[in-house]
Amino acid sequence: MIACEAATWMQALGSAVTMVVRGDQLLTNQEPFAAQAVLKSLRRSGVDVRFNATVTNCERSEARDTRLGRVHGGAVRLTLEQGDPIEADEILVAVGRRPRLNDLGLEQIELNQNDPSAWPDWLVTGGDASGEAPLTHWGKYRARVIGAQLGGADEPELDDVPVPQVIFTDPQVAQVGPLQGELPDAVAVRVPFNSAAGAALLRDHVVGEAQLLVDPTDRVVRAATFVGPEAGELLHAATIAIVGRVPVHLLRHAVPSYPTASELWLRLLEELPREFRSA
């Protein structure tokens, strides 16, 4: 995710960008159609994306600390297991992150800093240290819930609260709920992003799609993915529909304004089977 976002903004600033990807696809935690849209856009903008690439050596001549925002010495030379070497001014390493827990004294209360999932139920944690989604908005949500509970408020904690996420590439990827592969029985509907007048009017060439996954039993939305310009602005409506367990026959009466990108909801609901239109 971070690599795709960084490649997007660096290319937009005029840099020549090469992405060295260890696997065979981008955004492995997103729907395949979303990953393909981002890949096509990156390559169309000039980013050189190389899959199944293994770096065996990295060297830099005259390496020195020139402070933030400046080239740190001579050219960097990457040697790959296969293919020609790559020379660049700078390297951005995007390999994930983990919380710094080694100096909190967790061993004093017999907690394994490397396995937060094994911590006892009585221990209340939030943010990155909890082992949950390392996202700012999720940490803020957990802080609100935990703070209310610690303050003695009657704050029920819902099960299976979905974690919404926006990837700020071009097009944006906005997703909430499980992926289609995790919901094999769900009814999936997908429409082009430019099928909504408001989305099509944003620019001349609109790239992207929108997808809903609906439970066939209770007919509520289980997941949604939006890929397109400013797709993140559509995500909260999907999150509300999922948390509120609103049946799709009621969502049909939530009228989107014309002409806005929210009309994508109307297009998606129209694609559902006819029997989903009644209670």
N, C-alpha and C positions, 0 to 999 in steps of 0.2 A: 504494500500500500504506500509506504513512505517513499519507496523508490519511484513509483509511478507518479506521485504528486511532485516530487523533486524534479524528475525529468520534464514534467509539464512546465513548471515555472522557469527552470533553467533554459529550456528551449525557447520559451516565450521572451526571455531576456536577451536572446541572441547567441547563446552558447551552442557549440556543436556537442551533442550529447550521445554517448554510447552506453547502453545498458547491458551489463554482463549478468545474465540470469542463470543460476545454477540448475533450475528445473526446466520444464518444457512448456510452461505457461505463466502468465501473469495472474495476480489476484486469485490465488487458489481457494480463498475463502469466500468467493463471490460466485454468482451464477455464471456459467460459461459464456452466455451471450453478452454479459456485461464486460467480462475480461476481453472478449474479442473486440468489442467496440473500442475499448481503451487502447488495445494493441494497434488496431487500424489507425486510430487517431494519432498515436505517437509516431508511427512510421510515416504517416502522411505529412506530419509536421517536420520530419527530417531526423527523428531520433533513430539511431542504429541499435536495434534490439537483437541481442544474440542469446539464444537459448542453449541449454545443456553445456554451459561454458564453465570450466574449472580453472581458476587462477593458481598457477604453481609457483610464481615468484613475482615480487614487486620491488622495484628499485627506483631511487630518485637521486639525481645528482645535485650536489650543493644544497641539501636539505637544510632549512633554517626556519626559525620562528619569526615570521614577518607580521604577526598579529592578525586578528580576525578580518576577513574580507580581502586579503592579499595573497598572491601566489607564494607558496611556501618553498621557493627554491627553483631548481631546474625541472625539466619534464619528468613525469612519472612514467615508467615503462612497466607494463603488465605482461607477463609471459603466461600464455594459456596452454592447457594440456593439448589442445588441438587448435589449429588456425594461427594466423599471423599475430604477432605481439601488438599491443595497443599502447599508444603514447598519448598522454593527456596532461593538462596543466594541473588538475586537481582530481581527487577521487572522493566520492561520497559513499561511505559504507553503510548500507541499510540492511542490517541482519537481525533486527528485532531488539528487544530490550527486556530487562528483568529488574525488579525493584531492589534497592540496596537495603538489605536486612541484616547484614553481617555485623553491624555495630549497634544494634538495638538491645542487646542483652537477652535475646530470646532463649538462649541456652540456659539462662538462670531459672526459667520456668518450664524447662524441658520441652521446648518447641523446636521443631526442625525447620530452620529458616528456608530450606530448599523445597518444602512441601506444605504450602499453606492449606491445601485441601484436607490434610490430616489433622489440622488444629481442632481442638474441642469446640463444641457448640457454644459454650459459655463465653468464648473469646469473641468479642465483637470487633470486626475489622472493616475498613473501607479503603477505597482508593486502590492504587497499584498493589499494595501489600496484601490485599485480600485474595489475589489470584483471579479476580474477576476481570471483566473487560477493562483494559487500560485506557479508558477514554474519559476526557474531562467531564462530559455531561453525565456519564454513568457514576463517576466518583461523587459528583454533586448530588445526584439522586440518592445514593446510598448514605451520604452524610446527612441529608434531610431526614431520612427514615430513622437512622441510628440516633441522631440528635433528639428527635421527638421521643423515641423510646427511652433514652437515657434521662430525658426530662420528665418522665412519668406520664407522658401523653398516651392516650389510647390510639396508637398508630398501628393498624393492622398491616402486616407485611404480605403482599400478594405473592403467590407462587408463579413461576414462569413469566416474570415480567420481561418482555422482549427488549433487546439492546439495539437501538437504532444507530446506524453508522453512515456517514457520508464520506466518500473519497473525492477529494477536490482535484480531479483531473479534468480534461476537456475531451469528451463530455464527463460531467459529474456522474458518480455512481452512488445511489442512495438505497439502502437496504435495511429491512427490519424483519425479524422472524427467521425461522429455519430456511434452508435452501431446498429447492425442489427435490434433490436427491435424498433429503432427509424426510420428506413427506410424500412417499410414493403413491399414496391413495388420494392425495389432494387433487382437486380440479384446477388446472392451470390455464390461465388466459393471458394473452400477450397482444399488445397493439403497438404500432409505430408511434414514436413520440410526437411526430408531426401530424397525428390524426386529430389533435386538439388545435383549434384555431389560435389560441393564445400562445401555444408552444411554437407553432409554425411561423407566427409573426415576429418571433424574437430575432430571427436571422434568416438569411436566404436559404441556407442548406442546414437543416436540422437533422442531426444524427442521434439515434438512440431508440429505445423501446421501453415499454412499461409492462410489468407482469404482476398479477395477483395469484396467490395460492389460496383456495377456498376449501374448507372442510366439507366433504359431501354429506356428512351426517347432520350437523347442526347449522351448516351453511353460514359460517362466520369466516372472516378473513384470517388466515394464519400467518401469511407472509406477503411482502411486497418488495419489488425491486424497480427502481426508476433509473433509467440511463438516458441522460440528455442535458441540455443547458439548464442550469439552476435547478437540477432535479432534487436537490436537498430540500427545497422549499415545499415539495409535495409530500415529504416523508412523514411529517407529524400527523397528517390526517390518517395515514395508514396505521401509525402507532396507536392513535386513539381508537380506531376501529378494532384493532387487535386486543388492546387492553380492555375496552368496553364490551368486547364480544358482541358487536352489533351485527345482526343478521343482514345478509346482502339485500334481502327484499326491503329492509328499512333504509339501507344506504342509497337505494334507488331514489328515495325521496329527499336526499340531501342534494339540492339543486346547485350545480356549479355555475358561477357567473360566466357570462359570455362577453368578450372573448378572453379567457384566461387559460393557463396551462392546466388548471384544475379540471377542465373538461375531459382530461384523460380518464378520470374516474368514471364518467358517463360511458366512454368508449369501452372501458374494461368491463363494466357491469353488463353492458349490452352483449358482450361476447359469452357470458355465462349461459348454461343451459336454460331453456325457457321455464322449467319447473322450479328454478331457483328464484323466480320472481314473486312467488307467493309463500306465505308462512307454512 
